């Protein structure tokens, strides 16, 4: 008779594994147009970069080193957006102590070099996805370079009047 090996596993039958509970409903999925078709056109210091997956990601580069990225999240329920500050802050100008203090305060309030600021566009609540994405990039991401907000509002204002009971517009 041979000795049992200490590394042998006991002879058990593994239980079948389920990926999700039986009672869970079907997963939501939204068909989002390719991101290269709905990504905003930004003014000339911003250059659009080629990406490996243009239907799911989009990237922009600024001449000062700032970067903007857009990515469609799995199942198309949201588009993640972010901006990363370039490597340099504006220089503190020579002048009076008050002018230097104001310039230093402006540098302290902005997004610091190499830091990233994120926000999300919910595709489920968006009526005009391309316009909402462009507004989000222009009105929330790019201004974060000079004055990083402490928080983000829960809805993007639209030109259409909204009822008080059911707010509409993309969530950021």
C-alpha positions in Angstrom: 0.0 0.0 0.0 1.3 3.5 -0.9 1.4 6.4 1.5 -1.0 9.2 0.7 0.6 12.3 -0.7 0.2 15.3 1.4 -0.5 17.5 -1.6 -3.4 15.4 -3.0 -6.7 17.0 -2.8 -9.6 15.1 -1.3 -11.9 13.6 -3.8 -14.8 16.1 -3.7 -17.3 17.1 -6.3 -17.2 20.8 -6.9 -20.5 22.7 -6.7 -21.5 24.4 -9.9 -20.9 28.2 -9.7 -23.4 30.7 -10.8 -22.3 34.0 -12.2 -25.3 35.9 -10.7 -28.3 34.9 -8.6 -31.2 33.2 -10.3 -33.6 36.0 -9.2 -31.5 38.7 -10.9 -33.1 40.3 -13.9 -31.5 40.9 -17.2 -28.6 43.4 -17.2 -29.3 46.9 -18.6 -27.3 47.8 -21.6 -27.5 51.0 -23.7 -26.4 51.2 -27.3 -24.1 54.2 -27.3 -22.9 55.6 -30.7 -19.1 55.2 -31.3 -17.3 57.8 -29.2 -15.3 59.1 -32.1 -18.6 60.3 -33.6 -19.9 62.0 -30.5 -16.7 63.4 -29.0 -16.6 67.2 -29.0 -14.5 69.2 -31.4 -12.2 71.4 -29.2 -10.5 74.7 -30.2 -6.9 74.7 -31.5 -4.6 74.4 -28.6 -6.4 71.0 -28.0 -5.4 68.3 -30.4 -7.4 65.0 -30.7 -5.2 62.0 -30.5 -5.6 58.6 -32.2 -6.6 55.8 -29.9 -6.5 52.0 -30.2 -10.3 51.8 -29.7 -11.8 55.0 -31.2 -15.4 53.6 -30.7 -14.8 53.3 -26.9 -12.1 55.9 -26.0 -11.1 59.3 -27.0 -8.1 61.5 -25.9 -7.1 65.1 -26.4 -3.7 66.8 -25.7 -3.0 70.4 -25.0 0.2 72.2 -26.0 0.9 72.9 -22.3 0.9 69.2 -21.5 -2.7 68.9 -20.3 -4.7 65.8 -21.3 -8.4 65.0 -21.6 -9.7 61.5 -21.8 -13.2 60.0 -22.5 -14.2 56.4 -22.1 -17.5 54.6 -22.5 -18.0 52.3 -19.5 -19.1 48.7 -19.9 -22.7 48.2 -21.0 -22.8 51.8 -22.2 -24.5 53.2 -19.1 -22.0 56.0 -18.5 -19.1 57.9 -20.2 -16.2 58.6 -17.8 -14.3 61.8 -18.5 -11.1 63.1 -16.9 -8.6 65.9 -17.2 -5.0 65.8 -16.1 -3.0 68.9 -15.5 0.2 69.5 -17.4 3.7 69.4 -15.7 4.1 73.2 -15.1 2.2 75.9 -13.2 2.2 79.4 -14.5 5.2 81.3 -13.2 4.8 83.8 -10.3 5.4 87.3 -11.9 7.8 89.8 -10.4 6.0 92.6 -8.7 4.7 93.7 -5.4 4.1 91.2 -2.5 0.3 91.5 -3.0 0.6 90.6 -6.8 2.8 87.7 -5.9 0.4 86.5 -3.2 -2.5 86.7 -5.6 -0.6 84.7 -8.3 0.3 82.1 -5.7 -3.3 81.9 -4.5 -4.4 81.4 -8.1 -1.8 78.6 -8.5 -3.0 76.9 -5.3 -6.6 77.0 -6.4 -6.0 75.3 -9.8 -5.5 71.6 -10.6 -2.0 70.8 -9.6 0.6 69.4 -12.1 0.0 65.7 -12.8 -3.2 65.6 -10.8 -6.4 64.3 -12.4 -10.0 65.4 -12.0 -12.9 63.1 -13.0 -16.6 63.4 -13.8 -19.2 61.1 -15.4 -21.9 61.6 -18.0 -24.8 59.2 -17.4 -26.0 58.1 -20.9 -29.4 56.9 -19.6 -30.7 60.4 -18.8 -29.1 62.2 -21.8 -31.4 63.3 -24.6 -28.7 64.7 -26.8 -25.5 62.7 -26.0 -23.1 64.6 -28.3 -24.2 68.0 -27.1 -24.2 67.0 -23.4 -20.7 65.5 -23.7 -19.4 68.7 -25.4 -21.0 70.8 -22.6 -19.5 68.6 -19.9 -16.0 68.9 -21.4 -16.2 72.6 -22.1 -18.1 73.7 -18.9 -16.7 71.3 -16.3 -13.4 69.7 -17.3 -11.5 72.5 -19.0 -12.4 75.1 -16.3 -11.1 72.7 -13.6 -7.5 73.5 -14.8 -7.8 77.1 -13.5 -10.3 76.6 -10.7 -10.9 73.1 -9.5 -14.4 72.8 -8.1 -15.0 71.4 -4.6 -18.0 69.3 -5.9 -20.0 68.8 -9.0 -23.7 69.5 -9.4 -25.9 66.5 -9.9 -27.4 67.6 -13.2 -26.2 69.6 -16.2 -28.5 72.5 -16.9 -30.3 72.4 -20.3 -32.0 75.2 -22.3 -35.4 73.5 -22.0 -37.6 74.3 -19.0 -37.7 71.5 -16.5 -40.5 70.5 -14.2 -39.7 70.3 -10.5 -40.9 66.7 -10.1 -38.7 65.1 -12.7 -35.3 66.7 -13.4 -33.8 65.8 -16.8 -30.3 66.1 -18.1 -27.1 64.2 -17.8 -25.8 63.4 -14.4 -22.2 64.5 -13.8 
